[in-house]
Amino acid sequence: MCANRIVLAEYFTTDDVTLLFGVRADWEEPEVVEIKQPLSEIRKYVTANFGVEEAKDGEEQPATSFEKVQSLDLDEWQSRFSPFVEPILKWAEPGDYVYLVPHDVLHYLPLHTLKVEGRYLIERNPVLYTPSASVLKYCQAKRKGRRENILVLGDSASERPLSNARSEALEVANIFGTRPYLGQDARKSLVKEKLEKERDDIDILHFACHGKFHSVQALKSGILMALESDGEEKTTEFEIKLDGLPISRYLTAEEFFGMEMRADLVTLSACESGVNDIRPGDELFGFMRALIYAGTPSVVMSLWQVADISTELFMVNFYQGLKSGDTKVEALQKAQLYVKDLTAAEAKAYYEGKVSKSTSADDKFHQKQIGEAVQSIYRKLLDAEEREGHPVGLDYHIFNHPVYWAPFILVGDWK
């Protein structure tokens, strides 16, 4: 049983107002609050600051979702959207689990980063999301309750290497005492074979790979996998391309729809894995819907393109929390706040500490990755000095902007 009270905050947008319904087990009926913001204005804001766009012929590549969130006017974000979470204060005590049920374009927003009483909602309450109350009930019924065995895949594309994703995969696998599938071993056929033959044994499925949202056909959104063993891409002239590569290289949301999943948690440590196409009736099309439909009770996914170093730090801390016995939502909250409050000195120490843990097999890789990570940390300090207009030291919180600590959300079952 959950010792923490669970509060459901469900939104419903109309042309003129958004209705926020508060639900608790000890209430006879929901409470309702009106938030007076026109839907047209909300949509305009979301498109400008969080939306995913496609470049048109002859145009420059538009800003990425990471760049948009990074340049967000945080004061405007807070003043415009804090009314969407302020009512939760009177419904939930600090520490209560808060389920947010967005509607329409609110699905694109990191509502957990809005401040109440001077602190982020995620600092006050563990927060997670669900597409609807009925989906929540379905997810809880699918709960496996075991987190012993993990299948980890990372750095799957040799032509677009991700040293931090490889490092992340190694660290996560080490927490569970297993080996990850990296580089050319991280193939789509391997995933499908494992999920067919070993589905009952896999408790957690973790991808640390490139991800891409397809803004025209959301179910074609995918996780980029390695070339198959023959080393050739069998493509046709008419095959769909995603980020310049054939769709056959990707494990798509559409393919997940056709699988039978029995893992208790799927983590998509990839860019834009939580972005969905919203259809009439508030139907969501993307990884969230596909994985839940396939039988996964809990999914960790990202709302925008993510940064490499902060993502590795987040994921390692998240799984350390899970391994120590935290619920999924508690582990997520702690990992977000850990990254938010991390100093440059602490991040540097994390990477330099890998030297003592390296084995002969991965010494060369870790030495290179550690050097790149430390250089990136110092670049972030220089960027901070330019923004602040004065020198900053190693005690500076280099990931304190929500773009770094807030992209990953937990959808579905809290436990």
Backbone hydrogen bonds in HBPLUS format (Angstrom, degrees):
<---DONOR---> <-ACCEPTOR-->    atom                        ^
c    i                          cat <-CA-CA->   ^        H-A-AA   ^      H-
h    n   atom  resd res      DA  || num        DHA   H-A  angle D-A-AA Bond
n    s   type  num  typ     dist DA aas  dist angle  dist       angle   num
A0097-TYR N   A0005-ARG O   2.89 MM  92  6.21 140.6  2.05 158.2 167.6     1
A0007-VAL N   A0097-TYR O   2.87 MM  90  6.21 163.5  1.89 167.5 173.1     2
A0099-TYR N   A0007-VAL O   2.80 MM  92  6.10 169.6  1.81 167.5 171.0     3
A0008-LEU N   A0023-VAL O   2.98 MM  15  5.00 175.1  1.98 152.6 153.9     4
A0023-VAL N   A0008-LEU O   2.85 MM  15  5.00 154.0  1.92 150.0 155.2     5
A0009-ALA N   A0099-TYR O   2.82 MM  90  6.02 166.3  1.84 171.5 175.0     6
A0101-VAL N   A0009-ALA O   2.90 MM  92  6.07 158.0  1.95 155.2 151.3     7
A0010-GLU N   A0021-PHE O   2.88 MM  11  5.07 159.3  1.92 152.0 153.2     8
A0021-PHE N   A0010-GLU O   2.74 MM  11  5.07 171.7  1.75 156.5 157.1     9
A0011-TYR N   A0101-VAL O   2.95 MM  90  6.07 174.0  1.95 160.7 159.3    10
A0012-PHE N   A0019-LEU O   2.81 MM   7  5.09 136.5  2.00 147.9 157.4    11
A0019-LEU N   A0012-PHE O   2.82 MM   7  5.09 167.5  1.83 151.2 148.7    12
A0014-THR N   A0017-VAL O   2.84 MM   3  5.40 141.8  1.99 151.2 163.5    13
A0039-LEU N   A0015-ASP O   3.09 MM  24  5.02 152.1  2.17 115.2 123.7    14
A0018-THR N   A0035-ILE O   2.85 MM  17  5.03 162.0  1.88 144.9 151.0    15
A0035-ILE N   A0018-THR O   2.80 MM  17  5.03 154.0  1.86 151.6 159.5    16
A0020-LEU N   A0033-VAL O   2.85 MM  13  5.12 163.9  1.88 154.1 159.1    17
A0033-VAL N   A0020-LEU O   2.90 MM  13  5.12 150.6  1.98 140.2 149.9    18
A0022-GLY N   A0031-GLU O   2.74 MM   9  5.02 164.4  1.76 149.1 154.6    19
A0031-GLU N   A0022-GLY O   3.00 MM   9  5.02 154.1  2.07 139.2 146.4    20
A0027-TRP N   A0024-ARG O   3.11 MM   3  5.46 166.3  2.13 116.7 118.9    21
A0037-GLN N   A0035-ILE O   3.02 MM   2  6.05 121.5  2.38 113.1  97.0    22
A0041-GLU N   A0038-PRO O   3.13 MM   3  5.45 126.6  2.43 103.5 115.8    23
A0042-ILE N   A0038-PRO O   3.19 MM   4  6.57 155.3  2.25 148.4 155.6    24
A0043-ARG N   A0039-LEU O   2.88 MM   4  6.12 166.9  1.90 157.7 160.5    25
A0044-LYS N   A0040-SER O   3.06 MM   4  6.20 154.7  2.12 139.3 146.2    26
A0045-TYR N   A0041-GLU O   3.01 MM   4  6.19 158.1  2.06 146.3 151.7    27
A0046-VAL N   A0042-ILE O   2.90 MM   4  6.15 163.8  1.93 155.9 160.4    28
A0047-THR N   A0043-ARG O   2.97 MM   4  6.11 164.7  2.00 151.5 155.2    29
A0048-ALA N   A0044-LYS O   3.12 MM   4  6.25 156.6  2.18 143.1 149.3    30
A0049-ASN N   A0045-TYR O   2.97 MM   4  6.07 147.1  2.08 149.2 157.8    31
A0050-PHE N   A0046-VAL O   2.72 MM   4  5.12 155.6  1.78 144.3 149.4    32
A0051-GLY N   A0046-VAL O   2.79 MM   5  5.82 129.8  2.05 149.2 150.8    33
A0059-GLU N   A0056-LYS O   2.94 MM   3  5.45 159.6  1.98 141.8 141.8    34
A0068-LYS N   A0064-THR O   2.99 MM   4  6.30 156.1  2.05 151.6 158.4    35
A0069-VAL N   A0065-SER O   3.08 MM   4  6.25 167.6  2.09 147.7 150.3    36
A0070-GLN N   A0066-PHE O   2.84 MM   4  5.97 157.5  1.89 152.2 159.7    37
A0071-SER N   A0067-GLU O   3.07 MM   4  6.17 143.2  2.22 140.5 148.2    38
A0072-LEU N   A0069-VAL O   3.14 MM   3  4.99 161.8  2.17 104.6 108.2    39
A0077-TRP N   A0073-ASP O   2.94 MM   4  6.21 161.6  1.98 155.5 161.6    40
A0078-GLN N   A0074-LEU O   2.96 MM   4  6.10 159.0  2.01 143.5 148.5    41
A0079-SER N   A0075-ASP O   2.94 MM   4  6.13 169.7  1.95 150.6 153.8    42
A0080-ARG N   A0076-GLU O   2.88 MM   4  5.85 157.6  1.93 150.9 156.8    43
A0081-PHE N   A0077-TRP O   3.10 MM   4  6.02 156.8  2.15 142.1 148.1    44
A0082-SER N   A0078-GLN O   2.85 MM   4  5.24 144.6  1.98 145.6 148.2    45
A0084-PHE N   A0081-PHE O   2.88 MM   3  5.47 156.7  1.94 119.2 126.8    46
A0085-VAL N   A0082-SER O   3.04 MM   3  5.61 161.2  2.08 118.6 123.9    47
A0086-GLU N   A0082-SER O   3.02 MM   4  6.09 145.7  2.14 158.6 169.2    48
A0088-ILE N   A0085-VAL O   2.98 MM   3  5.53 145.8  2.10 116.2 126.1    49
A0089-LEU N   A0086-GLU O   3.07 MM   3  5.72 156.1  2.13 118.7 124.7    50
A0090-LYS N   A0087-PRO O   3.27 MM   3  5.98 140.6  2.44 115.0 121.4    51
A0091-TRP N   A0088-ILE O   3.02 MM   3  5.03 144.2  2.16 100.8 111.9    52
A0092-ALA N   A0088-ILE O   2.90 MM   4  5.90 152.1  1.98 164.1 167.1    53
A0096-ASP N   A0093-GLU O   3.00 MM   3  5.62 166.5  2.02 140.3 143.7    54
A0095-GLY N   A0124-ARG O   2.97 MM  29  6.30 144.7  2.10 145.6 156.9    55
A0098-VAL N   A0126-PRO O   2.97 MM  28  6.30 170.1  1.98 166.9 170.2    56
A0128-LEU N   A0098-VAL O   3.07 MM  30  6.45 160.2  2.11 159.4 161.7    57
A0100-LEU N   A0128-LEU O   2.89 MM  28  6.27 162.1  1.92 156.2 161.3    58
A0130-THR N   A0100-LEU O   3.15 MM  30  6.47 146.1  2.27 157.2 157.2    59
A0106-LEU N   A0103-HIS O   3.08 MM   3  5.41 151.5  2.17 137.0 134.0    60
A0107-HIS N   A0104-ASP O   3.25 MM   3  6.25 173.3  2.25 125.3 127.4    61
A0108-TYR N   A0105-VAL O   3.01 MM   3  5.66 163.7  2.03 118.2 122.9    62
A0109-LEU N   A0106-LEU O   3.10 MM   3  5.34 162.4  2.14 111.4 116.9    63
A0113-THR N   A0110-PRO O   2.89 MM   3  5.77 169.6  1.90 128.5 131.7    64
A0114-LEU N   A0111-LEU O   3.24 MM   3  5.63 165.7  2.27 114.3 115.7    65
A0122-ILE N   A0112-HIS O   3.23 MM  10  5.30 145.7  2.35 157.0 147.0    66
A0121-LEU N   A0114-LEU O   2.84 MM   7  5.93 148.2  1.94 157.2 159.6    67
A0116-VAL N   A0119-ARG O   2.72 MM   3  5.48 159.9  1.76 160.1 154.6    68
A0119-ARG N   A0116-VAL O   3.18 MM   3  5.48 167.5  2.19 113.2 117.1    69
A0123-GLU N   A0120-TYR O   2.88 MM   3  5.22 140.3  2.04 106.3 118.3    70
A0124-ARG N   A0120-TYR O   3.33 MM   4  6.78 140.4  2.50 145.2 155.8    71
A0124-ARG N   A0121-LEU O   3.03 MM   3  5.20 129.9  2.29  99.8 113.2    72
A0125-ASN N   A0121-LEU O   2.86 MM   4  6.05 160.9  1.89 159.9 165.7    73
A0129-TYR N   A0410-LEU O   2.85 MM 281  6.14 172.0  1.86 164.2 167.0    74
A0412-GLY N   A0129-TYR O   2.99 MM 283  6.50 153.6  2.06 164.8 169.2    75
A0136-LEU N   A0132-SER O   3.13 MM   4  6.39 150.0  2.23 142.2 150.4    76
A0137-LYS N   A0133-ALA O   3.19 MM   4  6.53 154.8  2.26 146.7 151.5    77
A0138-TYR N   A0134-SER O   3.15 MM   4  6.42 155.3  2.21 143.4 150.1    78
A0139-CYS N   A0135-VAL O   2.86 MM   4  6.13 157.0  1.91 152.9 158.9    79
A0140-GLN N   A0136-LEU O   3.01 MM   4  6.26 162.0  2.04 153.6 157.6    80
A0141-ALA N   A0137-LYS O   3.13 MM   4  6.32 146.3  2.25 141.5 150.3    81
A0142-LYS N   A0138-TYR O   3.21 MM   4  6.51 129.0  2.49 137.4 150.3    82
A0142-LYS N   A0139-CYS O   3.02 MM   3  5.12 136.2  2.22  98.5 111.1    83
A0143-ARG N   A0140-GLN O   3.29 MM   3  5.19 162.5  2.33 100.6 105.5    84
A0203-ASP N   A0149-ASN O   2.93 MM  54  5.24 143.6  2.07 131.4 143.0    85
A0204-ILE N   A0149-ASN O   3.07 MM  55  6.45 144.7  2.20 151.5 158.1    86
A0151-LEU N   A0204-ILE O   2.88 MM  53  6.28 159.5  1.92 157.5 162.0    87
A0206-HIS N   A0151-LEU O   2.84 MM  55  6.15 172.8  1.85 164.4 166.1    88
A0181-TYR N   A0152-VAL O   2.85 MM  29  6.15 169.6  1.86 154.1 156.2    89
A0153-LEU N   A0206-HIS O   2.91 MM  53  6.28 156.5  1.97 162.1 169.9    90
A0208-ALA N   A0153-LEU O   2.75 MM  55  6.08 156.7  1.81 154.8 162.8    91
A0154-GLY N   A0181-TYR O   3.01 MM  27  6.45 152.8  2.09 153.5 157.6    92
A0183-GLY N   A0154-GLY O   3.20 MM  29  6.70 140.2  2.37 154.3 165.6    93
A0155-ASP N   A0208-ALA O   2.94 MM  53  6.39 148.5  2.04 167.3 158.5    94
A0183-GLY N   A0155-ASP O   3.15 MM  28  5.30 123.6  2.49 111.3 122.1    95
A0160-ARG N   A0157-ALA O   3.04 MM   3  5.29 150.3  2.13 106.5 115.8    96
A0166-ARG N   A0162-LEU O   2.99 MM   4  6.31 154.7  2.05 153.9 160.9    97
A0167-SER N   A0163-SER O   2.93 MM   4  6.16 159.6  1.98 144.1 150.1    98
A0168-GLU N   A0164-ASN O   2.74 MM   4  5.86 156.6  1.79 142.2 149.4    99
A0169-ALA N   A0165-ALA O   2.91 MM   4  6.08 160.1  1.95 144.1 149.1   100
A0170-LEU N   A0166-ARG O   2.99 MM   4  6.26 158.9  2.04 150.2 155.6   101
A0171-GLU N   A0167-SER O   2.93 MM   4  6.19 160.2  1.97 152.5 157.7   102
A0172-VAL N   A0168-GLU O   2.86 MM   4  6.05 168.5  1.88 159.1 162.0   103
A0173-ALA N   A0169-ALA O   2.96 MM   4  6.00 165.3  1.98 147.6 152.3   104
A0174-ASN N   A0170-LEU O   2.98 MM   4  6.07 149.4  2.07 139.9 148.7   105
A0175-ILE N   A0171-GLU O   3.09 MM   4  6.39 144.1  2.22 145.0 153.6   106
A0176-PHE N   A0173-ALA O   3.12 MM   3  5.35 130.0  2.38 100.6 113.0   107
A0178-THR N   A0173-ALA O   2.99 MM   5  5.16 175.9  1.99 140.6 141.8   108
A0177-GLY N   A0174-ASN O   3.14 MM   3  4.80 156.6  2.19  95.5 102.6   109
A0185-ASP N   A0182-LEU O   2.97 MM   3  5.35 155.3  2.03 139.6 135.1   110
A0186-ALA N   A0183-GLY O   3.04 MM   3  5.65 158.8  2.08 118.2 124.5   111
A0187-ARG N   A0185-ASP O   2.95 MM   2  5.64 133.0  2.18 105.4  91.6   112
A0226-ALA N   A0186-ALA O   2.89 MM  40  5.54 174.7  1.90 147.2 146.7   113
A0191-VAL N   A0187-ARG O   3.25 MM   4  6.64 158.6  2.29 148.0 152.6   114
A0192-LYS N   A0188-LYS O   3.04 MM   4  6.33 167.9  2.06 156.9 159.6   115
A0193-GLU N   A0189-SER O   2.93 MM   4  6.05 155.0  1.99 142.9 150.2   116
A0194-LYS N   A0190-LEU O   2.87 MM   4  6.04 164.9  1.90 154.4 158.3   117
A0195-LEU N   A0191-VAL O   2.92 MM   4  6.11 161.5  1.96 152.7 157.8   118
A0196-GLU N   A0192-LYS O   3.01 MM   4  6.10 128.2  2.29 135.0 147.8   119
A0196-GLU N   A0193-GLU O   3.20 MM   3  5.11 133.6  2.43  92.3 105.1   120
A0197-LYS N   A0193-GLU O   2.88 MM   4  6.03 169.2  1.89 157.7 159.9   121
A0198-GLU N   A0194-LYS O   2.74 MM   4  5.20 152.1  1.82 139.2 147.7   122
A0201-ASP N   A0198-GLU O   2.91 MM   3  5.38 139.7  2.07 113.9 125.7   123
A0202-ILE N   A0198-GLU O   3.23 MM   4  6.47 133.4  2.47 153.9 166.8   124
A0264-ASP N   A0203-ASP O   2.65 MM  61  5.22 137.8  1.83 128.9 140.1   125
A0265-LEU N   A0203-ASP O   3.25 MM  62  6.71 142.9  2.39 151.2 159.9   126
A0205-LEU N   A0265-LEU O   2.96 MM  60  6.43 154.6  2.03 152.4 160.7   127
A0267-THR N   A0205-LEU O   2.81 MM  62  6.23 163.5  1.84 162.5 168.2   128
A0207-PHE N   A0267-THR O   2.95 MM  60  6.23 166.6  1.97 167.3 171.1   129
A0269-SER N   A0207-PHE O   2.80 MM  62  5.62 138.1  1.97 157.6 166.6   130
A0224-LEU N   A0210-HIS O   2.90 MM  14  5.37 157.7  1.95 144.6 151.7   131
A0212-LYS N   A0222-GLY O   3.00 MM  10  5.62 154.4  2.06 159.0 166.3   132
A0222-GLY N   A0212-LYS O   3.02 MM  10  5.62 147.3  2.12 153.4 160.0   133
A0220-LYS N   A0217-GLN O   2.84 MM   3  5.50 160.7  1.87 122.7 129.4   134
A0221-SER N   A0218-ALA O   3.01 MM   3  5.40 162.7  2.04 112.6 116.7   135
A0254-GLU N   A0219-LEU O   2.90 MM  35  4.88 142.6  2.05 153.1 142.0   136
A0253-ALA N   A0221-SER O   2.97 MM  32  5.93 145.5  2.09 161.9 168.1   137
A0223-ILE N   A0251-LEU O   3.01 MM  28  5.12 155.2  2.07 127.6 133.2   138
A0251-LEU N   A0223-ILE O   2.86 MM  28  5.12 161.4  1.90 142.6 145.9   139
A0225-MET N   A0249-ARG O   2.91 MM  24  5.66 162.9  1.94 151.8 157.5   140
A0231-GLY N   A0228-GLU O   2.80 MM   3  5.63 163.8  1.83 130.4 136.1   141
A0239-GLU N   A0236-THR O   3.21 MM   3  5.30 168.8  2.22 108.6 111.9   142
A0247-ILE N   A0240-ILE O   2.93 MM   7  5.64 150.1  2.02 166.5 158.3   143
A0242-LEU N   A0245-LEU O   2.74 MM   3  5.32 166.4  1.76 155.7 157.3   144
A0245-LEU N   A0242-LEU O   3.11 MM   3  5.32 169.5  2.12 113.0 115.5   145
A0249-ARG N   A0246-PRO O   3.01 MM   3  5.83 165.5  2.03 123.4 127.7   146
A0250-TYR N   A0247-ILE O   2.98 MM   3  5.40 158.8  2.03 113.1 120.0   147
A0255-GLU N   A0252-THR O   3.08 MM   3  5.19 123.2  2.42  96.7 110.2   148
A0256-PHE N   A0252-THR O   3.14 MM   4  6.56 150.9  2.22 146.7 154.7   149
A0257-PHE N   A0253-ALA O   3.16 MM   4  6.48 144.6  2.29 145.2 154.1   150
A0258-GLY N   A0255-GLU O   3.05 MM   3  5.40 136.6  2.25 104.0 115.0   151
A0259-MET N   A0256-PHE O   3.01 MM   3  5.20 167.7  2.03 113.0 116.6   152
A0261-MET N   A0294-ALA O   2.81 MM  33  5.35 164.4  1.83 143.7 145.9   153
A0266-VAL N   A0298-SER O   3.09 MM  32  6.56 152.3  2.17 148.4 156.1   154
A0300-VAL N   A0266-VAL O   2.96 MM  34  6.39 158.8  2.00 150.1 156.3   155
A0268-LEU N   A0300-VAL O   2.87 MM  32  6.08 174.9  1.87 167.4 166.4   156
A0270-ALA N   A0268-LEU O   2.81 MM   2  5.38 132.8  2.03 106.5  91.4   157
A0272-GLU N   A0304-TRP O   3.33 MM  32  4.47 178.2  2.33  97.8  98.3   158
A0275-VAL N   A0272-GLU O   3.30 MM   3  5.38 168.1  2.32 106.3 109.7   159
A0274-GLY N   A0302-SER O   2.48 MM  28  4.75 142.9  1.61 150.8 147.8   160
A0277-ASP N   A0285-PHE O   2.98 MM   8  5.12 169.6  1.99 147.9 146.6   161
A0285-PHE N   A0277-ASP O   2.93 MM   8  5.12 151.5  2.01 145.1 153.7   162
A0279-ARG N   A0283-GLU O   2.87 MM   4  5.08 172.1  1.88 154.0 156.7   163
A0282-ASP N   A0279-ARG O   3.01 MM   3  5.60 122.6  2.35 146.5 150.8   164
A0290-ALA N   A0286-GLY O   3.09 MM   4  6.23 167.0  2.10 154.7 158.9   165
A0291-LEU N   A0287-PHE O   2.86 MM   4  5.86 174.3  1.87 158.5 159.5   166
A0292-ILE N   A0288-MET O   3.17 MM   4  6.23 164.0  2.19 148.5 153.4   167
A0293-TYR N   A0289-ARG O   2.88 MM   4  5.89 158.7  1.93 146.8 153.6   168
A0294-ALA N   A0290-ALA O   2.98 MM   4  6.13 143.5  2.11 139.0 149.0   169
A0296-THR N   A0291-LEU O   2.99 MM   5  5.58 163.6  2.02 151.7 148.8   170
A0295-GLY N   A0292-ILE O   3.04 MM   3  5.20 154.4  2.10 103.2 111.4   171
A0413-ASP N   A0297-PRO O   2.86 MM 116  5.55 164.7  1.88 137.8 142.8   172
A0299-VAL N   A0411-VAL O   2.93 MM 112  5.20 155.9  1.99 148.8 156.2   173
A0411-VAL N   A0299-VAL O   2.83 MM 112  5.20 162.3  1.86 154.1 160.2   174
A0301-MET N   A0409-ILE O   3.08 MM 108  5.67 155.2  2.15 153.8 160.4   175
A0409-ILE N   A0301-MET O   2.85 MM 108  5.67 158.6  1.89 164.1 168.0   176
A0303-LEU N   A0407-PRO O   2.93 MM 104  5.21 142.5  2.08 128.1 138.6   177
A0311-THR N   A0307-ALA O   3.16 MM   4  5.99 144.0  2.29 137.5 147.3   178
A0312-GLU N   A0308-ASP O   3.12 MM   4  6.39 159.5  2.17 150.4 154.8   179
A0313-LEU N   A0309-ILE O   3.07 MM   4  6.36 168.5  2.08 158.0 160.8   180
A0314-PHE N   A0310-SER O   2.92 MM   4  6.01 155.1  1.98 142.1 149.2   181
A0315-MET N   A0311-THR O   2.93 MM   4  6.09 173.2  1.93 156.5 157.7   182
A0316-VAL N   A0312-GLU O   3.02 MM   4  6.14 168.6  2.04 156.1 159.0   183
A0317-ASN N   A0313-LEU O   3.18 MM   4  6.23 164.0  2.21 143.6 148.2   184
A0318-PHE N   A0314-PHE O   2.85 MM   4  6.02 154.9  1.91 152.0 160.2   185
A0319-TYR N   A0315-MET O   3.01 MM   4  6.20 166.3  2.03 154.0 155.7   186
A0320-GLN N   A0316-VAL O   3.02 MM   4  6.17 149.0  2.11 143.7 152.8   187
A0321-GLY N   A0317-ASN O   3.04 MM   4  6.24 150.6  2.12 144.1 151.2   188
A0322-LEU N   A0318-PHE O   3.03 MM   4  6.40 156.8  2.08 145.8 152.2   189
A0323-LYS N   A0319-TYR O   2.87 MM   4  5.98 163.5  1.90 147.8 152.3   190
A0324-SER N   A0320-GLN O   3.05 MM   4  6.17 138.5  2.23 136.5 146.9   191
A0324-SER N   A0321-GLY O   3.19 MM   3  5.14 126.0  2.49  93.4 107.1   192
A0326-ASP N   A0321-GLY O   3.03 MM   5  5.45 156.4  2.09 155.4 148.1   193
A0325-GLY N   A0322-LEU O   3.10 MM   3  5.32 157.8  2.15 105.8 112.8   194
A0331-ALA N   A0327-THR O   2.89 MM   4  6.09 165.2  1.91 157.6 161.6   195
A0332-LEU N   A0328-LYS O   2.92 MM   4  6.11 152.9  2.00 145.5 153.1   196
A0329-VAL N   A0414-TRP O   3.30 MM  85  5.31 154.7  2.37 147.1 145.6   197
A0333-GLN N   A0329-VAL O   3.02 MM   4  6.15 163.6  2.04 142.0 146.3   198
A0334-LYS N   A0330-GLU O   2.97 MM   4  6.17 169.1  1.98 154.3 157.1   199
A0335-ALA N   A0331-ALA O   2.97 MM   4  6.08 153.7  2.05 142.2 149.7   200
A0336-GLN N   A0332-LEU O   2.96 MM   4  6.20 159.9  2.00 154.7 159.5   201
A0337-LEU N   A0333-GLN O   3.07 MM   4  6.31 166.8  2.09 154.6 157.8   202
A0338-TYR N   A0334-LYS O   2.83 MM   4  5.90 145.6  1.95 142.3 152.7   203
A0339-VAL N   A0335-ALA O   3.08 MM   4  6.28 163.9  2.11 149.1 151.4   204
A0340-LYS N   A0336-GLN O   3.00 MM   4  6.19 162.2  2.03 147.2 152.9   205
A0341-ASP N   A0337-LEU O   3.01 MM   4  6.03 153.7  2.08 143.7 149.1   206
A0342-LEU N   A0339-VAL O   3.30 MM   3  5.16 157.5  2.36 100.3 106.9   207
A0347-ALA N   A0343-THR O   2.98 MM   4  6.29 161.5  2.01 154.6 159.6   208
A0344-ALA N   A0396-TYR O   2.91 MM  52  5.88 136.8  2.10 153.3 163.8   209
A0348-LYS N   A0344-ALA O   2.92 MM   4  6.03 160.7  1.96 147.9 153.6   210
A0345-ALA N   A0394-LEU O   2.84 MM  49  4.91 148.9  1.93 151.7 142.1   211
A0349-ALA N   A0345-ALA O   2.92 MM   4  6.09 154.7  1.98 143.0 150.2   212
A0350-TYR N   A0346-GLU O   3.00 MM   4  6.22 148.3  2.10 143.1 151.0   213
A0351-TYR N   A0347-ALA O   3.29 MM   4  6.64 161.1  2.33 150.3 152.8   214
A0352-GLU N   A0348-LYS O   2.94 MM   4  6.17 167.5  1.96 156.5 160.6   215
A0353-GLY N   A0349-ALA O   2.89 MM   4  5.81 140.0  2.05 139.8 149.6   216
A0354-LYS N   A0351-TYR O   3.08 MM   3  5.43 156.8  2.14 107.4 114.7   217
A0355-VAL N   A0352-GLU O   3.29 MM   3  5.91 161.0  2.33 113.5 118.1   218
A0357-LYS N   A0354-LYS O   3.01 MM   3  5.03 132.3  2.25  96.6 110.4   219
A0358-SER N   A0354-LYS O   3.01 MM   4  6.06 122.9  2.35 149.9 163.1   220
A0362-ASP N   A0359-THR O   3.09 MM   3  5.59 133.1  2.32 109.5 120.6   221
A0363-ASP N   A0359-THR O   2.93 MM   4  5.77 114.2  2.37 155.1 172.9   222
A0366-HIS N   A0362-ASP O   2.92 MM   4  6.10 171.6  1.93 159.7 161.9   223
A0367-GLN N   A0363-ASP O   2.89 MM   4  6.06 161.8  1.92 156.2 161.2   224
A0368-LYS N   A0364-LYS O   3.21 MM   4  6.40 164.6  2.23 147.3 150.6   225
A0369-GLN N   A0365-PHE O   2.89 MM   4  6.12 166.6  1.91 155.7 160.1   226
A0370-ILE N   A0366-HIS O   2.72 MM   4  5.73 161.5  1.76 152.8 157.6   227
A0371-GLY N   A0367-GLN O   3.11 MM   4  6.25 161.8  2.15 142.5 147.4   228
A0372-GLU N   A0368-LYS O   3.04 MM   4  6.32 160.0  2.08 149.9 155.2   229
A0373-ALA N   A0369-GLN O   2.89 MM   4  6.05 158.5  1.93 148.8 154.9   230
A0374-VAL N   A0370-ILE O   2.92 MM   4  6.11 165.7  1.94 156.3 159.4   231
A0375-GLN N   A0371-GLY O   3.04 MM   4  6.18 160.8  2.08 146.3 151.8   232
A0376-SER N   A0372-GLU O   2.98 MM   4  6.19 153.9  2.05 144.1 151.4   233
A0377-ILE N   A0373-ALA O   2.94 MM   4  6.26 150.3  2.03 147.3 155.4   234
A0378-TYR N   A0374-VAL O   3.08 MM   4  6.41 157.7  2.13 151.1 155.9   235
A0379-ARG N   A0375-GLN O   2.93 MM   4  6.24 149.5  2.02 146.1 155.4   236
A0380-LYS N   A0376-SER O   2.96 MM   4  6.24 150.5  2.05 146.9 154.3   237
A0381-LEU N   A0377-ILE O   3.10 MM   4  6.47 144.2  2.23 140.8 150.5   238
A0382-LEU N   A0378-TYR O   2.98 MM   4  6.34 153.6  2.05 147.5 154.2   239
A0383-ASP N   A0379-ARG O   2.89 MM   4  6.19 157.2  1.94 150.1 156.5   240
A0384-ALA N   A0380-LYS O   2.93 MM   4  6.11 151.4  2.01 140.4 148.4   241
A0385-GLU N   A0381-LEU O   2.94 MM   4  6.23 151.4  2.02 146.0 153.5   242
A0386-GLU N   A0382-LEU O   3.05 MM   4  6.35 153.0  2.12 146.3 153.2   243
A0387-ARG N   A0383-ASP O   2.99 MM   4  6.32 154.7  2.06 147.8 154.6   244
A0388-GLU N   A0384-ALA O   2.79 MM   4  5.91 167.9  1.80 155.2 159.0   245
A0389-GLY N   A0385-GLU O   2.77 MM   4  5.60 142.2  1.91 139.7 149.1   246
A0396-TYR N   A0393-GLY O   3.07 MM   3  5.71 156.0  2.13 121.6 123.4   247
A0404-TYR N   A0401-HIS O   2.99 MM   3  5.97 162.6  2.03 132.9 135.9   248
A0406-ALA N   A0402-PRO O   2.91 MM   4  4.96 156.1  1.97 139.1 141.9   249
